[in-house]
Amino acid sequence: MVMMSMIMILMLQLMDYEPRASLQIPLLLRLGENLPALVKAIESGNTDLVYTVLLHLRENMPLGDFQVLCHCI
């Protein structure tokens, strides 16, 4: 269990060296790192990436949580 969390931390740190948000964001979503994916999508300025993350969140979060998140953006 500890080894898996260490691997996850290492993966996330290595992912920061990928300069293309279009490659980072799908990986973050697959790893369940939804908030960092949303932040990176917004920071990239790519509306397609932002829409992709929001659609993913809408499909995978309870409606109330999604609405609260959207209200905070």
CYANA upper distance limits for C-alpha pairs under 8 A (distance plus 0.5 A):
  1 MET  CA      5 SER  CA      6.99
  2 VAL  CA      6 MET  CA      6.73
  3 MET  CA      7 ILE  CA      6.67
  4 MET  CA      8 MET  CA      6.67
  5 SER  CA      9 ILE  CA      6.69
  6 MET  CA     10 LEU  CA      6.69
  7 ILE  CA     11 MET  CA      6.58
  8 MET  CA     12 LEU  CA      6.74
  9 ILE  CA     13 GLN  CA      6.72
 10 LEU  CA     14 LEU  CA      6.60
 11 MET  CA     15 MET  CA      6.57
 12 LEU  CA     16 ASP  CA      7.18
 13 GLN  CA     17 TYR  CA      8.02
 14 LEU  CA     18 GLU  CA      8.02
 15 MET  CA     24 GLN  CA      6.94
 16 ASP  CA     24 GLN  CA      8.33
 18 GLU  CA     23 LEU  CA      8.02
 18 GLU  CA     24 GLN  CA      7.23
 20 ARG  CA     24 GLN  CA      7.04
 21 ALA  CA     25 ILE  CA      6.35
 21 ALA  CA     40 LYS  CA      7.25
 21 ALA  CA     41 ALA  CA      7.37
 21 ALA  CA     44 SER  CA      7.07
 22 SER  CA     26 PRO  CA      7.73
 22 SER  CA     49 LEU  CA      7.46
 23 LEU  CA     27 LEU  CA      7.39
 24 GLN  CA     28 LEU  CA      6.70
 24 GLN  CA     37 ALA  CA      8.25
 25 ILE  CA     29 LEU  CA      6.70
 25 ILE  CA     37 ALA  CA      5.61
 25 ILE  CA     38 LEU  CA      8.43
 25 ILE  CA     40 LYS  CA      7.63
 25 ILE  CA     41 ALA  CA      7.45
 25 ILE  CA     49 LEU  CA      8.13
 25 ILE  CA     53 VAL  CA      8.34
 26 PRO  CA     30 ARG  CA      6.73
 26 PRO  CA     37 ALA  CA      8.33
 27 LEU  CA     31 LEU  CA      6.69
 28 LEU  CA     32 GLY  CA      6.76
 28 LEU  CA     33 GLU  CA      5.49
 28 LEU  CA     34 ASN  CA      7.18
 28 LEU  CA     36 PRO  CA      7.74
 28 LEU  CA     37 ALA  CA      6.11
 29 LEU  CA     33 GLU  CA      6.04
 29 LEU  CA     34 ASN  CA      6.04
 29 LEU  CA     37 ALA  CA      6.87
 29 LEU  CA     53 VAL  CA      8.17
 29 LEU  CA     56 HIS  CA      8.39
 33 GLU  CA     37 ALA  CA      6.76
 34 ASN  CA     38 LEU  CA      6.74
 34 ASN  CA     53 VAL  CA      8.21
 34 ASN  CA     57 LEU  CA      7.80
 35 LEU  CA     39 VAL  CA      6.69
 36 PRO  CA     40 LYS  CA      6.57
 37 ALA  CA     41 ALA  CA      6.56
 37 ALA  CA     53 VAL  CA      7.39
 38 LEU  CA     42 ILE  CA      6.68
 38 LEU  CA     50 VAL  CA      7.09
 38 LEU  CA     53 VAL  CA      6.45
 38 LEU  CA     54 LEU  CA      8.02
 39 VAL  CA     43 GLU  CA      6.58
 40 LYS  CA     44 SER  CA      6.51
 41 ALA  CA     45 GLY  CA      7.24
 41 ALA  CA     46 ASN  CA      7.06
 41 ALA  CA     47 THR  CA      8.29
 41 ALA  CA     49 LEU  CA      5.91
 41 ALA  CA     50 VAL  CA      5.50
 41 ALA  CA     53 VAL  CA      7.92
 42 ILE  CA     46 ASN  CA      7.56
 42 ILE  CA     47 THR  CA      8.20
 42 ILE  CA     49 LEU  CA      8.39
 42 ILE  CA     50 VAL  CA      6.42
 46 ASN  CA     50 VAL  CA      7.00
 47 THR  CA     51 TYR  CA      6.55
 48 ASP  CA     52 THR  CA      6.59
 49 LEU  CA     53 VAL  CA      6.73
 50 VAL  CA     54 LEU  CA      6.67
 51 TYR  CA     55 LEU  CA      6.49
 52 THR  CA     56 HIS  CA      6.66
 53 VAL  CA     57 LEU  CA      6.60
 54 LEU  CA     58 ARG  CA      6.53
 55 LEU  CA     59 GLU  CA      6.74
 56 HIS  CA     60 ASN  CA      6.66
 57 LEU  CA     61 MET  CA      6.10
 57 LEU  CA     66 PHE  CA      7.38
 58 ARG  CA     62 PRO  CA      8.18
 58 ARG  CA     63 LEU  CA      7.59
 58 ARG  CA     66 PHE  CA      6.61
 61 MET  CA     65 ASP  CA      6.94
 61 MET  CA     66 PHE  CA      6.50
 62 PRO  CA     66 PHE  CA      6.79
 63 LEU  CA     67 GLN  CA      6.66
 64 GLY  CA     68 VAL  CA      6.75
 65 ASP  CA     69 LEU  CA      6.67
 66 PHE  CA     70 CYS  CA      6.66
 67 GLN  CA     71 HIS  CA      6.58
 68 VAL  CA     72 CYS  CA      6.82
 69 LEU  CA     73 ILE  CA      7.00
